[in-house]
Amino acid sequence: MGLILNLLATAASLWVAVWLIDGFEFDGQWWQFIIIALILGIANAVVKPILKILSLPLVILTLGLFLLVVNAIVLQIVVWLSGVFELGLTSTGFFWATFLASIVVSIAAWLIGAILPDD
């Protein structure tokens, strides 16, 4: 049950980003949105730790602010995979749309995670 709640929380945080950020758009069916949330969860579990290790000197140099760029890179990978599999998630530009969407997704996921019960 925790995996389904986590998937729905990720989908909800993505929906908030699509709703708030101009240039970060979704044009597809609801089930495609769930697949995108699953891809984001997998990317956060696999790609994000690798990028954190590779960018550790920059993270230390910027006192952790480079982690925002790491989040944006992971989200851009998800947007790219969405285009490859024709799932409907698009971003007009990496720096602004994806960067701001990654911040919104992180904040929304944190808020939703604070509301949901712990297992």
Disulfide bonds with the S-S distance in Angstrom:
none
